[in-house]
Amino acid sequence: MHLIKDKDFIGVLLFIVISLITFIGGYRLSRGTFSEPGPGFFPFYLSIILIILSSGLFIKFIRKRIQREELLEFKGRNKKIFLAVLGLFGYLLTLKIMGFIISGILILTLLLKFVEERTWKLTLIIVLTCTAISFIFGKYLGIPFPKGILGF
Amino acid sequence: MDIFNNLMLGFSVALSLKNFIYCVAGSLLGTMVGVLPGLGAATTIALLLPLTFYLNETGAIIMLAGIYYGAMYGGSTTSILFRIPGESTSVVTCLDGYEMAKKGRAGAALGVCAFGSFFAGTLGVVGLSFFAPPLIEWALEFGPPEYFTLAILGMTLVTFLAKGSTLKAIMMAILGMILGTVGLDPMTAIPRLSFGVMDLFSGLELVIIAMGLFGISEVFRMVEKPVQQEQVFRAPETFMALLPNRQEWKKSILPMLRGTIVGFLIGVIPGGGAIISTFASYGIEKRISRHPEQFGKGAIEGVAAPEAANNAASTGAFIPLLTLGIPSNAVVALLLGAIMIHGITPGPFLLKSRPDMFWGLVTSMYIGNIMLLILNLPLVGLFARIAFVPSAVMGPIIAFICILGAYGVNNNPFDILILLIFGIFGYFVEKLDFEPAPMILGFILGPMIEKTLRQSLALSQGSFSIFFSRPISTITLLLAILLFFSPVITIGLRKLRLKPNY
């Protein structure tokens, strides 16, 4: 019994949640009439279509289960992916404090050295190149990157 | 021979040494900036526009044409090499271009891309010269019901975009349409599905969603692979081995031609857009291909047709601009602005009052195209070698470029958050066999469908019969229904034919 791990089953759950959020969002807005559709008209009916389609996928899942199950698998280096995701969100948090350049150096080092386990030499080369590119972006293309407490 | 004389006039304007140099400089700069994702053709032109203020009017327009083509090509380059669509029009190129690069054929994809653009550009200019007046009359027939049915026709492409389950593809497309409604309602300015988050009021940005779904999710997939298992191709020794081989050329010629026609026709309709034409031509190629199963796995037709369509659509977009003064997309609007800065008003009278300007612009677009081919063929070798860098090194760089690009779109850190969310979402749903491309299509067409549906219903006072009472919309709708059910019909016919006669 691998109900929870079946790809289609998880898909159904995910899309039901999405359609419910949309349904609530659309319901709260004015839907208007067919001759004068309001702002909630489109999201509301889309969410209903999505619920119907998700039910279709659910029926397919029930039928299929009799024959075979397709399980969701996370093969490979799950811990590393987790580290990468965590690092990227951490990056977003530190962006305002450290500034674009320093947090950029940190995230690249994390990804290259600790997630991908490359040599320090290679890490250094790539970090320097990327920092140089950011400088060019900021200086010549006038993109105002967030400056950290250090002022750059 | 009027048209011939006109084109000659154009070339004589565009081909002076000075203008030629502007064109080369524009193409180079455009490619360099366009390669950076998030900076699409429109942004690139906006960034480099001040450079052209110092030039005379023709020189400025020619340089802008060069920048434009350069930026477009730059966007496709990152799609192929990194699966980062640097440009909304190169989202489709990701599908097969990146797969080709993974198989070591990045050079071939890049070569077909450059040549496809050139090919479509050439035919586009011919089309522009011959068909501008009749086409503009046709395009003017388009009201909200026609646009609605056209968008619905576009949505039926979802069934062709999907590699796997059609049901899942349609679900993703609907999700894309829902995401398209996030932000202020275009008609009443009431915030929708933003749940009080101010940063969402302006809506979601296509390029950021695409970079997350394609680029960041690919980074996670790269991380997932154990270091020992990563595929490393050895770069071929000779330059010629990087370019498309004879078989690849043969496979791409017809798709390029079809892509050009589709792209040009869609481009002429104001608001039709180059993006839709890329999806449309991809769908058509997959539909008529004898090996549809190869699409999404590195079919060169899947690169050649959309790239040609994209370019032909941009050329087609000049018809409404130059004849009616209607800019049909952001890039054309910027070019319009640039023309107006130099004191020229585009519109029906431009052709009569300033034929040198009109034809100079048309031919300089063409020269920009040729320049691009000449400049980029040697660069193909350099770019293609990037595809041979092992994925463990590539991943972090892609992540960084995506972040840089996402931030660059609006200079807002919130966009990086959106990028990451869609990256994780893309990684997760692809594990569940949901594909990202239909979602992008839904996201692009959703707002168009909503706006035109609401306008049409308001026009007809709530009656859906409006879509069946006008010739163009009826035909388009029938075509959409036919296209949607065509896989079923084909299977049915095949079964009938296979039935034994006893």
Chai-1 contact restraints between the chains, C-beta under 6 A:
chainA,res_idxA,chainB,res_idxB,connection_type,confidence,min_distance_angstrom,max_distance_angstrom,comment,restraint_id
A,K7,B,L432,contact,1.0,0.0,6.0,A-B,restraint_1
A,K7,B,D433,contact,1.0,0.0,6.0,A-B,restraint_2
A,I10,B,L432,contact,1.0,0.0,6.0,A-B,restraint_3
A,G11,B,L432,contact,1.0,0.0,6.0,A-B,restraint_4
A,F15,B,M171,contact,1.0,0.0,6.0,A-B,restraint_5
A,T22,B,I178,contact,1.0,0.0,6.0,A-B,restraint_6
A,G25,B,L193,contact,1.0,0.0,6.0,A-B,restraint_7
A,F34,B,L457,contact,1.0,0.0,6.0,A-B,restraint_8
A,F34,B,G462,contact,1.0,0.0,6.0,A-B,restraint_9
A,S35,B,Q461,contact,1.0,0.0,6.0,A-B,restraint_10
A,S35,B,G462,contact,1.0,0.0,6.0,A-B,restraint_11
A,P37,B,R454,contact,1.0,0.0,6.0,A-B,restraint_12
A,P37,B,L457,contact,1.0,0.0,6.0,A-B,restraint_13
A,P39,B,D185,contact,1.0,0.0,6.0,A-B,restraint_14
A,P39,B,T188,contact,1.0,0.0,6.0,A-B,restraint_15
A,P39,B,I190,contact,1.0,0.0,6.0,A-B,restraint_16
A,P39,B,R192,contact,1.0,0.0,6.0,A-B,restraint_17
A,F42,B,T181,contact,1.0,0.0,6.0,A-B,restraint_18
A,F42,B,E450,contact,1.0,0.0,6.0,A-B,restraint_19
A,P43,B,T181,contact,1.0,0.0,6.0,A-B,restraint_20
A,L46,B,I174,contact,1.0,0.0,6.0,A-B,restraint_21
A,L46,B,M177,contact,1.0,0.0,6.0,A-B,restraint_22
A,L46,B,I178,contact,1.0,0.0,6.0,A-B,restraint_23
A,I49,B,I174,contact,1.0,0.0,6.0,A-B,restraint_24
A,L50,B,I174,contact,1.0,0.0,6.0,A-B,restraint_25
A,L53,B,M171,contact,1.0,0.0,6.0,A-B,restraint_26
A,G56,B,L167,contact,1.0,0.0,6.0,A-B,restraint_27
A,L57,B,L167,contact,1.0,0.0,6.0,A-B,restraint_28
A,L72,B,K431,contact,1.0,0.0,6.0,A-B,restraint_29
A,G76,B,E224,contact,1.0,0.0,6.0,A-B,restraint_30
A,G76,B,K225,contact,1.0,0.0,6.0,A-B,restraint_31
A,R77,B,E224,contact,1.0,0.0,6.0,A-B,restraint_32
A,K80,B,V223,contact,1.0,0.0,6.0,A-B,restraint_33
A,I81,B,F220,contact,1.0,0.0,6.0,A-B,restraint_34
A,I81,B,V223,contact,1.0,0.0,6.0,A-B,restraint_35
A,I81,B,E224,contact,1.0,0.0,6.0,A-B,restraint_36
A,A84,B,V223,contact,1.0,0.0,6.0,A-B,restraint_37
A,L88,B,L420,contact,1.0,0.0,6.0,A-B,restraint_38
A,L92,B,I416,contact,1.0,0.0,6.0,A-B,restraint_39
A,L92,B,L417,contact,1.0,0.0,6.0,A-B,restraint_40
A,L95,B,P413,contact,1.0,0.0,6.0,A-B,restraint_41
A,L108,B,P396,contact,1.0,0.0,6.0,A-B,restraint_42
A,L108,B,F400,contact,1.0,0.0,6.0,A-B,restraint_43
A,L111,B,P396,contact,1.0,0.0,6.0,A-B,restraint_44
A,L112,B,P396,contact,1.0,0.0,6.0,A-B,restraint_45
A,V115,B,V223,contact,1.0,0.0,6.0,A-B,restraint_46
A,E116,B,A392,contact,1.0,0.0,6.0,A-B,restraint_47
A,C130,B,F400,contact,1.0,0.0,6.0,A-B,restraint_48
A,L141,B,L47,contact,1.0,0.0,6.0,A-B,restraint_49
A,I143,B,G408,contact,1.0,0.0,6.0,A-B,restraint_50
A,P144,B,N411,contact,1.0,0.0,6.0,A-B,restraint_51
